[in-house]
Amino acid sequence: MTSFLSLANQFLTKVFALEPFSVVEVKIEDYNHYDIMTREETLILYSYCDNKNRNNYEILLHRENSSTRTAFSLYRSTKSDESQIYFLRLKDKLPVFMTRFPNLLTVSSLQELCKYINANPSQNMAHICAHFGYIDYFRQLSTEFQETSAINELLNAQDESEGKTSLQIAVETQRLNIIQAILAIPNVQLKFDLVDHSGNNLLHVAAQTNGQIVLILCATIKTNQSNDLLMQIINAKNHDNFAPLYLACSHDKTSCVKELLKNGADVNGASIQDTHAGASPDSLSSSSTSRDESPSDLNDDRLINMLNVNDMKNGGTPLHWCKSSEVIEILVERNCNLNARNFHGDTALHHMVARGDLNCTISLLGHGADVNAIGANGNTPLHVSIKANNTTIVQALVVFGANVDIANSSGHSARHLAATSNQSPAKDTILYVLHSVCAR
């Protein structure tokens, strides 16, 4: 008996030396003399008094119908309260996993699973299976639940900590097969307009993933619900006042940008409007800024494919991203805000001037773009054109009424920039143009 207790204590010392939450495989026979505090099917919380008269607690997950005579030790501690709380978090979920996916449960997968469940105690089985990609769980839901209402309740449930549904988690983790499996459940009624605690709906999340996911969600919402609901969701703002299009641009997800535009996203959804600090007085009173009064879409594949994808990551409107004056004509007709700004604070006019695109510059000016709009670092389009040493665009801006005396954030006027710039063939010509209009 003494030798047995010695061996038992040696085993206990070895196991308890591990990190409390590390998962290890153990022999079932070593636990024959442990006391069972509580159990839930194959999950058991044991207690044991060691040779120092201390109570120890251990949670084991037993295999079902296994010939290996081994189990998984999930937790070891001398803390009674902690062990019981951890057991309660696991008891409704791990036995289900053991029954349904016995071949998937290994030491490494259990380690990840237990860690996730402990970190997200309010998530249900659908949340967890969506996160880990257990597709069979969703394929079996219609046979497991006789009432569709029970499936709806399960899939529309939002976790307490972040307000996410299982579908939102599947989108976030970019598990396309899980998304398709959830959407394919017969007669399921998903609440596509639910938002998490950050105000993000499904398309806010999808906008940061890939175009295929955006396409599938938009098509499903439009087909199963209505186009009106899709327009509501696709143009909704989260708590940071960002629309899905804004997030797609800021995360440089060009395929998402295209799909959102094709499905009716407001073309001004990724822009910063003129009402922010730093806008020129002229731009605030300009009639052209009223073009964004109502949402406008750009669901034209041909037009969308004519946009410069490399510029989308900087936000703005499609006016910032277009490659030709012909596209500008169409965009203006579709209510693109001429004076909306990208993430750097520049208007489309600033961008075309910096790019040296005379045709697009003239087109924007001709449609009423604010020639004196204040952009990044307080620069007007005229400042930008002088820095680029582009004589032709300098002349065009002056002809369209550019204020030559506005100073930028560094206190530099257009003439000052031209006079202090490095010698170039254009310098003298630019100074002459500015002198001719009495620039200071």
N, C-alpha and C positions, 0 to 999 in steps of 0.2 A: 504493500500500500504506500509506503514511504517513497519507494522508487517511482511509483506512478505519479504521486503528487509532485515529485521533483521534475519529472518529464513534463508534466502539465504546466508547471510554473515556467520551465525553460521555454516551452512553446508559447505561452502567454507573453513572456518577456520579449520574445523575438517578434511576435505579431504586433504588440503594442508599441514597439520601438519605431514602427512605421509612422508616416504622417497620418493623422486621424482620419482623413477623408480619402486616402489612397486605396484603390481597389486591388485586392490580391486574391489568388485562388488558394483555398485551404481544404484540408481533409475534414469530412463531416464527422468522422469518428473522434476527432479531437474535442468535439463539443458535446459529447454524450453526458458529461457531468455538469454542464452549464445549466443554469436556471433560465427558463423561458419567461420573460416579462410580458411580452405581447407578441402576437403574430397576425399576419394578414396573408393567407394562402402560403406562398413560398417565401415570404419575407418575415424574418424572425428577429426580434430584439432580445439578445441574451444578456444575462448579468452573471458576474463571477467575483468571488472574494479572493484576492491574491494572498500570498504569504505574509504581506504587511498589513493584512486586515483592511485593505482598501477595496471598495466596490468598483468593478470595471464593467463597462458596457460595450457590446459589440453587435453590429447589425449584419446579418447574413442573408444572402439571397440564394436559396436552394434551387438546384436544377430540377426540372420535371422529368421523371422517368429516365434518369440518367444512370448508366452503369459505371460511371467514373468515380462515384462516391466522393465527389468534390462539390464545393460551393464557393460563392464569392463573398469575401469579407469586405464590406463596404465602408465600415466606420468603426473606430475603436477610441474609447475615451473613458475618463473617470467622471465625466460630467453627466449626471442623470438627466437634467432638464434639456440639455443640448441634444442628447441622444434620442430623447422622446420626440422633440420637435423635428429632428431630421427623419425619424421613422415615419411620423405623420405626413411629411412631405412626399415620402417615397411610396407609401403603402397603397395608394390608389392607382399607381402608375407602373411601378416596376413589375409586380406580378403579372400585369396585363402584357407587358413586353416579353416577359419570360414565356408566357403561354403562346403568344402570337408569333414571336420572332426568336425562337430559341437558338437558331443557328447564327443569328446576327450578334448575339451577346457574347462578347469576349472581354477580357480584362480592360483592353484599351477603349472599346466602345462603351462599356459600362462606366468607365471613368468619366468620359465625356458626357454621357447621359445623366449620371448622378450630379455632376457639377452643374449642368444646365438646369435640371429640375430644382436644385437647391437655390440657384440664382433667380429662378423664375417660378416661385411657388404657386402663383395664381394662374398659371397657364394650364390648359386642359390637354388631353391626349392629342387633339387635332393640332394644337399649337406645336407641341413637341415633335410630332411626326412630320409636320411641315418643315420644321427646322432641320431635322435630320434626314429628310427625304424618304421616309418609309411609305412608299406609294401604296402598298397592299392595304394599309389601314384605310385609306380613302376608297379604294376599290370595294372594300367589304362593308362599308357603312350602310349601303342600301339593304343589305341582307341582315345586318346586325340589328338595325332599328326598323321596326314595323311602321312607326309613325314618322312621316317626313318632317313634322314639326320638331321632333327631337333632333334630327340632323341639322335643321335650320338653326336651332338654338345653339348647338355645338359649334357650328361653323361661324356663326355671327357673334359668338362670345368674344369679348375683349378682355385681355388680361389687365389686372388692376394697376400694375406699375407703369405701363406705357400705352395702354389702350389699343393694343394690336389684335387683329383677328388672325386666324390661321392662314387665310389667303394672303393677308398683308405680309406675314412672315415668309410665305413661299415666294412672294414677289421680291421681297428684300434679299433673300438668299439666292434669287435667280434660279429657282428649281422649276424649270418649265414643265417637267412631267407632272409635278405635284399640282401646279396651277391648272393644267389641263384635266387632271384627275378630279379636282374639286369642281371645276366648271361642268364636268361631264356627269356628275351625280344626278340621276333622274329626279325631276320635279323639285330640285333644290331651289330655295328662294334666298339668295344672298343679298345682303344690304350693301350695295356698292358705294353708297354715299357716307358710310361710317368714317369717322376721322379719329386718329389717335390723339394722345395728349399734347402733341405738337401741332395739331390741326391738319396733319397730313392725311389725305385720302389715298386710295389705291394708286391713282395716277401720279400723285406727288412722289410716291415710292418708286413706281415703275419708271418714272422719268429719269431716275438715277441708275437704271439697269441697262436694258438694251431695247432696240426698236421692236423686236419680235414680241416681247412681253407687252409693250404698249399697244401694238397692233391687236393682239389677242384680246386684251381687256377692253379696248375701245369697241371692237366688233361684237363682243359678248354683251356689253352694256347696251349698245345700240339695238341689237337684235332681241335680247331678252327683256329689256326694260323700254327705253325710248331714247330718241335723239335728244330730246329736251334734257333728260337726266344726264346724258353724256356731256352736253354743253355746260351744264351746271358743274359737273365734276372736273371737266378738263380745264375750266377757267377759274376754279375756286382758289382762294388764297389761304395759305396756312397762317399760323400765328405770327410768323415773321413777315407776313404780307407777300409771300412768294407764290406764284402760280407754278404748276408743273413745268411749263415751258421755261421759266426762269431757272428752275433747278436743273433741267436737262442741259441748258447752256452752261451754267456754272460748273457742272460736272463733266463738261466736254463730251456729252453723249449725243453726237450728231445724228445718229440713227433715230434716237428718241425725239430729237427736235423735229426731224422730218415727219415722223409718224404723228406727232401731236398736231403739227400744222395741217397735215392731210386730213385729220379727223376733226378739224374745226377749232383748234386752239386760237385764242385771240392773238393776232400778230404783234400786239403791243405787250404781251404777257411777260417778256423777258427784259423789259426796259425800265429805266428810272425816269419818271416823268419830270417835266420842267419845274414843278413846284418845290424841288429840293433846294437847299441853300446853295448859292453860287450861280443860280440862273440869272441871266441878264434881264433887266427890266423890260427890254423889247420883247424877249421871248415869252415873258409871262403874260404880256398883253396881246401877243400876236394871235390873229384869228386862226393861224395854221395849227395852233396847239389844241384846237377844239376837235381835231379829227379823231381823237380817241374817245369821244363821248360814248360810243357804243362798241361792244366787242365785235371784232371782224375776224374772219377766218381766211385761210389760204389753202383750201383743199384742192389744189391743182398740182398734180404730179410734175407736169412739165415745168412749171414755175419753180417749184421747190428744188428740182434738180438743177436749176440755174443759179442757185445760191452758193456762196463760197463757204464750204463747211469749216474751213480753217478759222473763220472769223466768229463762228457761233459761240465758241467758248467765252468770248468777251461780252456776250449778251447784246442787248439792244433790240432792234426790230429787224425784219428782213431787209429794210432799207440799208442797214449797216453791212449786210452780207451779200447784197446783189452785185452782179458783175457787169451789168449794162444799163444804159439809160432807158432802154425799152422796158426792162423789168421794173424800173422805178415808176414809170408811167402807170403800170398796172397796180403796183403796190399802193400808190397814192390814191387810186380809185377805190382801193379796198380798205381805206381808212387807216393806213399805217401812219403813225404820228411822226411828222417830219422832224420834230424837235425832241423826240424821246432820246434818252441817253443810254449808253452801254454801261457796263460795270465800272469803267474807268471815268465815267462822267462826260464822255464825248458824244456829240450828236453824229448822225450819219454824214453830215457835211464835214465835220472835223475829219472823219475817217476817210472820206473820198479825197479830201485835200491832202491828207498825209500820204495817201496811196498814189497821189499824182494823177488821178483819173479826172481829166478835164470834162469829158462828156457827162459823167455822173454828177460832177460838181455843178455844171451848168443846169442840168435837169433838176437837181434839188433846189437850186436858187430860183429857177423859173417857176417852181411850184410853191414858193413861199417859205422855204427853209430860212430860219433866222440866221442872217449873215454875221451877226454879232454875238451868237450864243457863246456862253462861257463854258469851257470844257476843263479837262484835266490841267492842274497847275494854273488855272485862271486864264488859259490861252483861248483866244478867239480863233476861228479858222484862218484869219489873216496872220496871226502869230505862227500858226502851224505851217502855212505856205511859205513864209519867209525862212523858217528853219529848214524847209525842204529846198530852198533856193529855186522855187518854181515861179518864174517871172509871169508866165501866161496866166496861172491861177491867181497870182497876186493882182494882176490887172482885172481879171474877171470879178474878183471879190470887191475891188474898189468900184468898178462899174455898177455893181449891185448894191452899193451904199455902205460898204464896210466902214465902221468908225475907226479911223486910223490912229486915234489918240488913246484908245483903251489900254490900260496897263495890266499886265498879268500879275500873278501872285508874287513874282519877284520884283514888281514895280517897273517892268520893262515895257515900253511901248513898241509898236511895230518898227518904227524908225530906229530906235535904240538897238533892237535885235539885228536889223540889217546892217547898221553901222559897225557893230562889234563882231559880226560874223567873220569867219575865215574868208580870205580872198577867194572869190569864185567868179567865173565869167558873168554870172547873173547879178552880182552884188551892185555894181554901178547902175544897172538898169532898174533894179528894184528901188534903190535910193532915189533915182530920178522920178519914178512913178509916184513914190510917196511925197517927194518934194512938190510935185505938180499939184497935189491936192492939199498942200500946206500942212503936212504931217509934222507934229512936234516931236 
